[in-house]
């Protein structure tokens, strides 16, 4: 079997690969990644208000996953419009927010049926906000948009693609004694190699990774921020994908994914611990400068999103507008929040929380993003 970059790879081998996927190196790395992932899952489950994580980490994942596809928006815009996607002025911001919608819709769909090809189609359709179908036209290739030179040409033909996706689905549910993390690495390569949609394959595949971990019971909340690792190692990511195609270099690819899971899990645990410390400190400030210290919902409103509206405090805390405004103004005076005008609306920004969310951690390069 010969692979040629400019020819549809219709002979893409079926899963499982005809090689030993569990070398000593892979097994050792799997244990390390599983340990780190378990720590992340435990940290996400012990936090008093898991909505803090569910609302914020998936947005950062959406931003990073979209950035891989050169859809660039800022965390500032994402959080600013997170509660009202229709108000976003940038098409990039709207598209990135749809990634989060697609993730949550995928989680909801797994309550009705296991992860499947249908899940992938629904996820991709939600990313694009329109019905996506399995590719049925020729001409798709991965390569330079300038020179039109192909680096990889995925299989062609709807029937063939559906057959390969069915094999991908069977592999995920095979119960073949592979560790779920190894299954994830193999399945992610195969999905990207099949490239079943005209657009959105990368983002769909990265959402499927999270869904696979949740289905396996390794994560209870979608808080694995893996796309940032891929951005930081983008050249290696694409090089190793291609190496599997060219020479069956499965071990190096699997080790790369396992290391990403390990690094990302540990750095997210650090972020969660820092969130908890910041919540505790903020609660003390609330008690000192407002009459809302006894209202637990006020702290929740300030941390479920880094941007807060007066109406949000009124609704959650069941207080009048003057009371909600007074609390927020007091926190602005104390330096805990800043007051921002967006059109006619006032937004109150929990600046320390925002900076905690977007700052680089031990797995990311230095350089603080700016708020405005």
LOMAR-442537 format. One record per atom (N, C-alpha, C): x, y, z. Coordinates in pm, whole numbers, padded with zeros to 5 digits, always signed. Layout:
N
XYZ ...
REM end
This chain:
372
+00086-00119+00000 +00000+00000+00000 +00089+00124+00000 +00066+00213-00093 +00146+00334-00105 +00059+00455-00078 +00112+00545+00008 +00043+00670+00035 +00107+00779-00047 +00022+00857-00117 +00069+00968-00200 -00004+01094-00154 +00072+01200-00124 +00015+01320-00062 -00100+01379-00144 -00088+01379-00276 -00189+01444-00358 -00302+01354-00405 -00304+01231-00356 -00407+01135-00397 -00495+01100-00277 -00628+01096-00295 -00714+01059-00182 -00669+00928-00117 -00656+00933+00016 -00604+00817+00090 -00718+00720+00119 -00769+00662+00011 -00882+00570+00026 -00843+00440+00095 -00713+00411+00097 -00664+00290+00165 -00627+00316+00310 -00675+00427+00367 -00652+00451+00510 -00689+00325+00588 -00592+00266+00662 -00621+00139+00730 -00730+00152+00835 -00806+00046+00849 -00912+00042+00950 -00850+00030+01089 -00928+00062+01189 -00888+00046+01328 -00933-00091+01379 -00859-00149+01474 -00737-00097+01537 -00616-00115+01447 -00513-00032+01468 -00390-00048+01388 -00328-00184+01412 -00263-00234+01310 -00201-00368+01318 -00062-00358+01379 -00051-00289+01492 +00076-00275+01564 +00047-00282+01713 +00153-00302+01791 +00139-00300+01936 +00131-00155+01982 +00016-00115+02034 -00005+00023+02078 +00041+00047+02221 +00071-00060+02293 +00101-00047+02436 +00246-00084+02466 +00336-00008+02409 +00478-00028+02440 +00503+00012+02585 +00622-00020+02635 +00655+00017+02774 +00649+00168+02793 +00699+00244+02694 +00694+00389+02705 +00550+00440+02711 +00466+00383+02627 +00327+00427+02623 +00256+00392+02754 +00279+00272+02805 +00213+00232+02930 +00257+00321+03047 +00386+00352+03052 +00435+00441+03158 +00372+00580+03146 +00368+00632+03024 +00309+00765+03002 +00159+00763+03030 +00094+00651+03002 -00049+00640+03028 -00078+00650+03177 +00003+00583+03257 -00016+00589+03403 +00000+00732+03452 +00100+00802+03402 +00122+00940+03444 +00007+01031+03401 -00040+01012+03279 -00151+01094+03230 -00279+01063+03306 -00303+00935+03334 -00425+00896+03409 -00422+00955+03549 -00306+00954+03612 -00294+01009+03748 -00324+01159+03747 -00268+01231+03650 -00292+01375+03641 -00438+01404+03609 -00496+01327+03520 -00636+01347+03483 -00729+01319+03601 -00696+01217+03680 -00776+01187+03799 -00770+01302+03898 -00652+01364+03911 -00639+01480+04000 -00726+01596+03951 -00729+01616+03820 -00814+01721+03763 -00961+01692+03789 -01002+01569+03767 -01143+01534+03788 -01182+01555+03934 -01095+01513+04025 -01124+01532+04168 -01131+01680+04203 -01040+01759+04148 -01040+01903+04176 -01167+01969+04125 -01213+01927+04006 -01333+01988+03949 -01459+01947+04026 -01454+01832+04092 -01572+01785+04166 -01578+01838+04309 -01463+01880+04362 -01465+01928+04500 -01488+02078+04511 -01479+02150+04399 -01500+02294+04405 -01645+02320+04443 -01672+02412+04535 -01808+02433+04586 -01911+02465+04478 -01871+02541+04378 -01965+02579+04272 -01905+02538+04137 -01935+02416+04089 -01874+02370+03963 -01913+02454+03843 -02020+02533+03853 -02059+02619+03742 -01948+02717+03706 -01867+02754+03806 -01752+02842+03780 -01663+02781+03672 -01638+02651+03682 -01553+02583+03584 -01627+02559+03453 -01752+02516+03464 -01829+02479+03345 -01852+02600+03256 -01864+02718+03315 -01886+02840+03236 -01759+02898+03178 -01645+02873+03242 -01523+02944+03203 -01423+02859+03125 -01388+02742+03176 -01286+02660+03109 -01327+02624+02966 -01453+02582+02941 -01489+02553+02801 -01476+02674+02708 -01494+02795+02761 -01475+02914+02676 -01328+02930+02637 -01238+02904+02732 -01096+02911+02700 -01057+02802+02601 -01116+02684+02618 -01092+02575+02524 -01146+02612+02386 -01263+02674+02383 -01321+02718+02255 -01231+02819+02186 -01178+02912+02264 -01090+03014+02207 -00966+02949+02146 -00903+02859+02222 -00780+02796+02175 -00806+02704+02056 -00915+02626+02062 -00945+02534+01953 -00974+02610+01824 -01043+02724+01837 -01071+02805+01719 -00944+02871+01666 -00855+02909+01758 -00730+02973+01716 -00645+02879+01632 -00652+02749+01662 -00578+02651+01582 -00621+02660+01436 -00749+02692+01414 -00803+02703+01278 -00797+02847+01227 -00715+02931+01294 -00696+03071+01254 -00824+03154+01269 -00909+03114+01362 -01026+03195+01399 -00990+03260+01532 -00946+03384+01525 -00886+03448+01643 -00981+03549+01703 -01010+03531+01830 -01087+03628+01908 -01018+03642+02043 -01065+03736+02123 -01002+03758+02254 -01087+03698+02364 -01021+03659+02472 -01095+03612+02589 -01186+03722+02641 -01142+03846+02629 -01223+03960+02672 -01358+03958+02601 -01357+03946+02467 -01483+03944+02392 -01566+03821+02425 -01501+03707+02440 -01575+03585+02469 -01653+03595+02600 -01585+03639+02705 -01653+03650+02834 -01756+03763+02833 -01725+03870+02762 -01817+03984+02758 -01951+03945+02697 -01947+03859+02594 -02070+03823+02523 -02115+03679+02551 -02055+03616+02651 -02086+03476+02678 -02231+03453+02713 -02295+03549+02779 -02434+03532+02819 -02531+03583+02714 -02480+03648+02610 -02566+03700+02504 -02489+03697+02373 -02479+03576+02318 -02399+03552+02198 -02443+03641+02082 -02572+03669+02072 -02624+03747+01960 -02573+03891+01960 -02527+03939+02076 -02478+04077+02085 -02333+04092+02039 -02264+03981+02020 -02124+03989+01977 -02114+04056+01841 -02019+04146+01828 -02004+04221+01704 -01909+04154+01606 -01824+04066+01655 -01724+04001+01571 -01773+03863+01528 -01758+03833+01398 -01797+03700+01349 -01709+03592+01411 -01581+03626+01440 -01491+03530+01503 -01537+03497+01645 -01584+03598+01717 -01634+03574+01852 -01759+03487+01848 -01850+03516+01756 -01972+03436+01744 -01939+03291+01710 -01842+03272+01619 -01806+03136+01579 -01742+03060+01694 -01660+03130+01773 -01596+03065+01887 -01698+03032+01996 -01794+03119+02018 -01899+03089+02116 -01983+02969+02071 -01996+02951+01941 -02070+02834+01892 -01995+02705+01923 -01863+02712+01935 -01786+02594+01975 -01831+02548+02113 -01847+02643+02205 -01894+02607+02339 -02034+02547+02332 -02121+02606+02250 -02255+02552+02232 -02250+02410+02180 -02160+02385+02084 -02146+02251+02026 -02097+02151+02130 -02004+02195+02215 -01955+02108+02322 -02069+02067+02415 -02146+02165+02460 -02254+02136+02554 -02363+02052+02487 -02389+02076+02360 -02489+01994+02290 -02441+01850+02277 -02310+01832+02258 -02255+01697+02251 -02268+01624+02383 -02244+01696+02492 -02261+01635+02625 -02407+01595+02645 -02499+01683+02606 -02642+01653+02622 -02682+01532+02538 -02626+01521+02418 -02664+01409+02331 -02619+01276+02387 -02508+01275+02463 -02459+01149+02520 -02549+01098+02633 -02636+01183+02684 -02732+01135+02783 -02837+01046+02718 -02856+01065+02587 -02956+00987+02515 -02896+00866+02445 -02771+00879+02400 -02707+00767+02328 -02555+00782+02338 -02483+00671+02323 -02336+00678+02331 -02277+00762+02218 -02152+00801+02236 -02078+00876+02136 -02081+00801+02004 -02108+00872+01894 -02129+00805+01766 -02098+00899+01651 -02112+00847+01530 -02100+00930+01410 -02206+01039+01411 -02325+01005+01457 -02433+01104+01466 -02394+01218+01559 -02327+01185+01671 -02278+01289+01761 -02183+01383+01688 -02092+01326+01611 -01995+01408+01537 -02065+01502+01439 -02165+01451+01370 -02239+01535+01275 -02311+01648+01348 -02373+01616+01463 -02443+01719+01540 -02345+01825+01592 -02230+01781+01639 -02130+01875+01691 -02084+01969+01580 -02048+01914+01464 -02000+01996+01353 -02110+02091+01305 -02233+02044+01303 -02344+02130+01262 -02364+02245+01358 -02347+02220+01487 -02360+02327+01586 -02245+02426+01579 -02125+02378+01546 -02012+02469+01528 -02041+02569+01418 -02105+02521+01310 -02130+02607+01195 -02269+02670+01196 -02353+02630+01290 -02490+02680+01298 -02568+02652+01169 -02539+02540+01110 -02612+02493+00992 -02586+02343+00978 -02672+02277+00905 -02659+02132+00891 -02535+02098+00809 -02448+02016+00869 -02330+01967+00799 -02351+01823+00758 -02303+01789+00641 -02318+01653+00590 -02181+01591+00567 -02179+01459+00555 -02055+01391+00520 -02014+01434+00380 -01885+01463+00362 -01836+01511+00233 -01880+01420+00119 -01936+01481+00016 -01976+01401-00101 -01923+01459-00232 -01830+01558-00220 -01771+01616-00339 -01619+01600-00334 -01554+01580-00447 -01408+01566-00450 -01339+01701-00435 -01207+01698-00421 -01129+01821-00422 -01075+01864-00288 -01114+01796-00180 -01064+01834-00048 -00919+01788-00031 -00834+01877+00016 -00697+01839+00049 -00648+01930+00160 -00543+01886+00229 -00480+01965+00333 -00342+02004+00283 -00318+02134+00277 -00191+02180+00224 -00187+02330+00217 -00098+02384+00137 -00080+02528+00126 -00191+02590+00043 -00263+02689+00100 -00366+02757+00021 -00306+02846-00089 -00177+02877-00077 -00111+02964-00176 -00061+02882-00294 +00020+02778-00265 +00078+02698-00373 -00016+02589-00421 -00121+02562-00341 -00216+02453-00373 -00149+02316-00373 -00032+02308-00308 +00037+02179-00300 -00017+02101-00179 -00059+01978-00203 -00118+01897-00098 -00012+01837-00007 -00039+01842+00123 +00041+01770+00222 -00027+01636+00253 -00159+01639+00251 -00237+01518+00276 -00371+01534+00206 -00416+01427+00144 -00548+01426+00080 -00631+01315+00144 -00738+01351+00215 -00817+01249+00285 -00897+01163+00188 -00951+01053+00237 -01033+00966+00152 -01147+01045+00088 -01195+00997-00026 -01302+01064-00099 -01415+00965-00127 -01537+01019-00132 -01654+00936-00160 -01736+00916-00035 -01862+00958-00038 -01945+00954+00082 -01959+00813+00137 -01981+00716+00054 -01998+00578+00101 -01873+00529+00173 -01756+00557+00115 -01631+00515+00176 -01610+00587+00310 -01640+00715+00314 -01624+00791+00438 -01716+00736+00547 -01837+00703+00510 -01930+00648+00610 -01882+00513+00661 -01826+00432+00573 -01771+00303+00616 -01657+00323+00715 -01570+00418+00685 -01457+00443+00774 -01502+00505+00906 -01604+00589+00903 -01658+00645+01027 -01726+00538+01111 -01792+00444+01045 -01854+00334+01119 -01746+00251+01190 -01636+00226+01122 -01523+00155+01184 -01467+00235+01301 -01455+00368+01285 -01410+00457+01393 -01502+00445+01514 -01632+00445+01490 -01729+00432+01600 -01718+00296+01668 -01703+00191+01589 -01688+00056+01647 -01563+00049+01735 -01455+00110+01692 -01331+00107+01768 -01349+00175+01903 -01418+00287+01906 -01440+00360+02032 -01512+00273+02133 -01603+00190+02086 -01686+00109+02176 -01644-00038+02180 -01524-00067+02130 -01485-00207+02112 -01464-00283+02242 -01428-00214+02349 -01398-00285+02472 -01280-00379+02454 -01176-00331+02387 -01061-00415+02351 -00948-00410+02452 -00979-00369+02574 -00882-00362+02684 -00778-00251+02667 -00790-00169+02564 -00703-00053+02554 -00744+00049+02659 -00646+00117+02717 -00680+00226+02807 -00754+00333+02727 -00857+00397+02786 -00932+00500+02713 -00846+00614+02660 -00735+00644+02726 -00649+00751+02678 -00576+00711+02549 -00539+00583+02539 -00479+00534+02415 -00585+00529+02306 -00705+00485+02342 -00816+00486+02247 -00840+00626+02194 -00836+00725+02283 -00857+00865+02242 -00752+00907+02139 -00625+00877+02168 -00518+00920+02077 -00535+00856+01939 -00566+00728+01937 -00583+00658+01809 -00707+00709+01736 -00816+00723+01809 -00941+00768+01747 -00929+00910+01695 -00853+00995+01766 -00837+01133+01720 -00760+01137+01588 -00653+01059+01579 -00581+01054+01451 -00676+01009+01341 -00750+00902+01365 -00834+00843+01259 -00941+00942+01213 -01003+01012+01307 -01107+01107+01270 -01049+01218+01183 -00932+01269+01221 -00871+01376+01143 -00825+01324+01007 -00782+01199+01001 -00739+01140+00873 -00858+01117+00781 -00970+01076+00837 -01092+01058+00756 -01139+01194+00705 -01133+01296+00792 -01169+01434+00753 -01308+01436+00690 -01410+01395+00766 -01540+01367+00704 -01620+01488+00658 -01586+01609+00706 -01666+01726+00673 -01587+01823+00584 -01659+01906+00516 -01593+02006+00431 -01519+02109+00514 -01563+02131+00638 -01497+02227+00727 -01534+02189+00870 -01446+02226+00964 -01476+02204+01105 -01428+02072+01162 -01347+01998+01087 -01302+01867+01135 -01215+01876+01259 -01122+01974+01261 -01033+01988+01376 -01109+02020+01502 -01198+02120+01495 -01275+02159+01613 -01368+02047+01657 -01431+01981+01561 -01518+01868+01596 -01437+01758+01664 -01321+01726+01611 -01238+01621+01669 -01194+01653+01810 -01164+01780+01837 -01121+01817+01972 -01236+01813+02072 -01357+01844+02027 -01473+01826+02114 -01497+01678+02141 -01482+01596+02038 -01501+01452+02056 -01403+01395+02158 -01282+01450+02165 -01186+01406+02267 -01244+01423+02407 -01300+01540+02434 -01357+01567+02566 -01476+01475+02592 -01560+01457+02491 -01676+01370+02508 -01634+01226+02536 -01528+01182+02471 -01480+01044+02492 -01435+01025+02636 -01364+01125+02690 -01318+01115+02829 -01435+01116+02926 -01536+01196+02897 -01655+01199+02984 -01732+01067+02974 -01743+01013+02853 -01812+00886+02836 -01741+00774+02910 -01608+00780+02914 -01529+00677+02983 -01531+00695+03134 -01593+00803+03183 -01600+00828+03326 -01473+00887+03384 -01384+00935+03298 -01257+00992+03346 -01269+01141+03377 -01372+01205+03324 -01402+01345+03354 -01552+01359+03378 -01588+01432+03482 -01729+01456+03510 -01774+01593+03459 -01678+01682+03433 -01707+01813+03378 -01612+01839+03261 -01654+01916+03160 -01570+01938+03041 -01462+02043+03067 -01362+02007+03145 -01264+02106+03190 -01121+02075+03145 -01105+01987+03048 -00970+01960+02997 -00941+02059+02884 -00844+02146+02908 -00813+02259+02821 -00701+02219+02725 -00725+02113+02643 -00618+02050+02567 -00574+02130+02444 -00663+02213+02391 -00629+02285+02268 -00513+02382+02288 -00498+02437+02408 -00386+02527+02433 -00253+02453+02415 -00246+02329+02461 -00126+02247+02443 -00098+02226+02295 -00203+02203+02217 -00185+02181+02074 -00133+02308+02006 -00185+02424+02048 -00136+02550+01991 +00013+02567+02018 +00052+02540+02142 +00192+02558+02180 +00285+02459+02109 +00228+02349+02063 +00307+02245+01997 +00248+02213+01859 +00201+02318+01793 +00126+02300+01669 +00207+02230+01561 +00333+02268+01547 +00417+02205+01445 +00433+02056+01471 +00456+02020+01598 +00469+01878+01633 +00338+01805+01612 +00228+01869+01646 +00096+01807+01630 +00075+01763+01485 +00097+01854+01391 +00076+01820+01250 +00185+01727+01197 +00306+01744+01245 +00415+01655+01202 +00386+01512+01244 +00340+01494+01366 +00317+01359+01417 +00192+01295+01356 +00090+01376+01328 -00025+01322+01254 +00021+01266+01120 +00103+01343+01050 +00149+01301+00918 +00242+01180+00928 +00320+01172+01037 +00412+01059+01053 +00337+00927+01070 +00220+00932+01134 +00139+00811+01143 +00097+00768+01003 +00054+00863+00921 +00012+00833+00784 +00128+00780+00701 +00242+00846+00711 +00356+00812+00625 +00422+00681+00665 +00438+00661+00797 +00522+00548+00839 +00464+00468+00956 +00339+00495+00994 +00279+00421+01105 +00346+00449+01238 +00390+00572+01259 +00462+00610+01382 +00363+00635+01496 +00297+00529+01539 +00192+00542+01640 +00247+00577+01778 +00360+00519+01815 +00409+00539+01952 +00435+00687+01980 +00504+00755+01890 +00537+00896+01913 +00411+00980+01919 +00314+00949+01833 +00187+01022+01833 +00113+01003+01965 +00102+00880+02009 +00030+00851+02133 +00099+00918+02252 +00232+00912+02255 +00307+00977+02363 +00282+01128+02364 +00272+01188+02248 +00245+01331+02238 +00109+01365+02300 +00007+01288+02266 -00127+01314+02321 -00130+01288+02472 -00067+01183+02517 -00065+01152+02660 +00006+01263+02739 +00115+01315+02684 +00185+01424+02751 +00098+01549+02756 +00021+01573+02650 -00070+01686+02650 -00176+01673+02758 -00230+01554+02774 -00329+01531+02878 -00268+01550+03016 -00146+01500+03034 -00080+01513+03164 -00052+01660+03197 +00012+01731+03106 +00046+01871+03130 -00079+01956+03153 -00178+01937+03066 -00299+02018+03075 -00374+01992+03204 -00381+01866+03244 -00451+01832+03368 -00386+01900+03487 -00254+01891+03496 -00184+01949+03610 -00196+02101+03614 -00186+02166+03497 -00195+02311+03496 -00337+02357+03528 -00437+02278+03488 -00576+02316+03519 -00606+02296+03667 -00546+02196+03728 -00560+02180+03874 -00505+02303+03945 -00390+02352+03900 -00334+02474+03959 -00431+02591+03943 -00493+02602+03828 -00589+02710+03803 -00709+02697+03895 -00759+02575+03913 -00874+02552+04001 -00840+02588+04145 -00722+02548+04191 -00681+02582+04328 -00672+02733+04345 -00620+02802+04245 -00610+02948+04252 -00748+03013+04253 -00842+02955+04177 -00980+03005+04178 -01039+02997+04319 -01018+02883+04383 -01075+02862+04517 -01017+02963+04616 -00886+02987+04607 -00823+03085+04696 -00878+03226+04670 -00898+03259+04542 -00950+03391+04509 -01094+03407+04555 -01173+03303+04541 -01312+03308+04591 -01315+03335+04741 -01229+03267+04815 -01225+03285+04961 -01189+03429+04996 -01089+03484+04928 -01047+03621+04955 -01155+03721+04917 -01223+03694+04806 -01329+03785+04761 -01447+03783+04856 -01478+03666+04911 -01588+03656+05007 -01561+03745+05128 -01437+03749+05172 -01401+03835+05285 -01422+03983+05251 -01388+04021+05129 -01407+04160+05087 -01556+04192+05079 -01635+04101+05025 -01780+04123+05018 -01837+04148+05157 -01795+04068+05253 -01844+04084+05390 -01801+04217+05450 -01683+04263+05412 -01628+04386+05472 -01690+04512+05414 -01726+04512+05284 -01765+04639+05221 -01910+04645+05174 -01984+04534+05185 -02124+04535+05142 -02212+04471+05250 -02343+04483+05227 -02439+04415+05314 -02478+04280+05254 -02407+04239+05148 -02442+04115+05078 -02360+03996+05120 -02287+04009+05229 -02201+03899+05271 -02274+03770+05303 -02398+03783+05348 -02475+03664+05384 -02543+03600+05263 -02535+03666+05150 -02601+03616+05029 -02499+03538+04946 -02503+03406+04956 -02403+03323+04889 -02409+03337+04737 -02525+03375+04685 -02538+03387+04540 -02458+03502+04483 -02427+03603+04565 -02349+03715+04514 -02210+03668+04472 -02147+03586+04554 -02015+03534+04519 -02024+03450+04392 -02130+03371+04381 -02148+03287+04261 -02158+03372+04136 -02234+03479+04142 -02250+03566+04025 -02116+03624+03982 -02033+03659+04078 -01904+03722+04046 -01802+03625+03987 -01826+03493+04006 -01727+03395+03960 -01778+03300+03851 -01906+03298+03827 -01954+03213+03719 -01920+03271+03583 -01899+03402+03577 -01845+03473+03462 -01762+03589+03517 -01652+03625+03454 -01577+03741+03504 -01648+03874+03478 -01750+03873+03391 -01831+03992+03367 -01966+03974+03435 -02012+04078+03503 -02136+04070+03579 -02224+04191+03546 -02354+04170+03538 -02450+04276+03515 -02534+04300+03640 -02586+04422+03652 -02674+04453+03766 -02794+04359+03767 -02850+04334+03650 -02968+04246+03643 -02936+04104+03688 -02811+04060+03664 -02771+03926+03708 -02775+03916+03860 -02725+04019+03928 -02727+04020+04075 -02872+04027+04126 -02953+04110+04062 -03094+04122+04102 -03165+03986+04094 -03144+03917+03982 -03214+03790+03960 -03164+03681+04053 -03031+03664+04060 -02976+03555+04140 -02992+03578+04290 -02973+03703+04333 -02973+03732+04477 -03111+03775+04527 -03205+03792+04431 -03342+03831+04467 -03344+03962+04548 -03278+04062+04492 -03272+04193+04557 -03315+04300+04457 -03341+04419+04508 -03383+04530+04423 -03265+04585+04344 -03295+04665+04241 -03190+04728+04163 -03101+04818+04250 -03159+04904+04337 -03072+04986+04422 -02977+04904+04508 -03026+04793+04563 -02940+04709+04646 -02828+04646+04563 -02864+04588+04448 -02764+04525+04361 -02661+04627+04315 -02707+04747+04277 -02616+04851+04231 -02523+04895+04344 -02579+04907+04464 -02497+04947+04579 -02388+04846+04609 -02422+04719+04605 -02321+04615+04630 -02208+04624+04527 -02246+04632+04400 -02145+04633+04295 -02059+04760+04301 -02123+04874+04327 -02046+04998+04339 -01946+04991+04455 -01988+04929+04566 -01897+04916+04681 -01777+04830+04646 -01799+04727+04566 -01688+04640+04525 -01597+04709+04424 -01653+04800+04345 -01570+04881+04256 -01481+04973+04339 -01539+05038+04440 -01463+05127+04526 -01352+05053+04601 -01379+04925+04633 -01278+04844+04703 -01171+04791+04610 -01188+04811+04479 -01088+04763+04382 -01106+04618+04341 -01217+04555+04383 -01241+04415+04348 -01298+04404+04207 -01380+04500+04167 -01439+04503+04034 -01401+04633+03966 -01410+04634+03832 -01404+04761+03760 -01535+04777+03683 -01575+04899+03663 -01701+04933+03599 -01673+04972+03454 -01736+04900+03360 -01711+04922+03218 -01843+04952+03148 -01841+05049+03059 -01959+05080+02979 -01949+05011+02844 -02052+04935+02809 -02062+04874+02676 -02195+04920+02618 -02189+05020+02533 -02312+05083+02487 -02381+05151+02604 -02506+05117+02626 -02580+05175+02737 -02571+05090+02864 -02503+04979+02852 -02501+04882+02963 -02375+04897+03047 -02390+04875+03176 -02275+04871+03267 -02237+04726+03292 -02112+04696+03272 -02059+04564+03305 -01959+04582+03420 -01964+04488+03514 -01872+04491+03627 -01778+04373+03612 -01649+04402+03603 -01550+04300+03570 -01472+04260+03695 -01472+04130+03722 -01391+04073+03829 -01249+04056+03772 -01169+04161+03783 -01042+04165+03712 -00943+04057+03757 -00937+04032+03887 -00845+03929+03935 -00883+03792+03880 -01013+03765+03872 -01061+03638+03820 -01030+03628+03670 -01056+03736+03597 -01027+03736+03454 -00880+03708+03429 -00794+03778+03501 -00649+03760+03481 -00604+03620+03519 -00667+03561+03621 -00635+03424+03660 -00671+03328+03546 -00787+03350+03485 -00832+03261+03379 -00740+03265+03258 -00698+03384+03219 -00626+03395+03092 -00474+03396+03106 -00424+03402+03229 -00278+03410+03243 -00214+03277+03206 -00092+03282+03153 -00021+03158+03124 +00006+03081+03252 +00007+02949+03242 +00043+02868+03357 +00170+02790+03324 +00197+02687+03401 +00325+02617+03386 +00338+02549+03251 +00228+02529+03182 +00233+02460+03052 +00223+02556+02935 +00220+02688+02962 +00202+02783+02854 +00312+02888+02856 +00338+02953+02744 +00444+03053+02738 +00408+03177+02816 +00509+03258+02848 +00487+03379+02924 +00425+03487+02837 +00373+03590+02905 +00314+03701+02834 +00170+03719+02874 +00142+03817+02957 +00005+03839+03006 -00080+03907+02901 -00201+03855+02872 -00292+03926+02784 -00349+04048+02856 -00389+04146+02782 -00446+04266+02843 -00598+04257+02842 -00660+04324+02938 -00804+04316+02952 -00874+04398+02845 -00824+04516+02816 -00889+04601+02715 -00784+04658+02620 
REM end
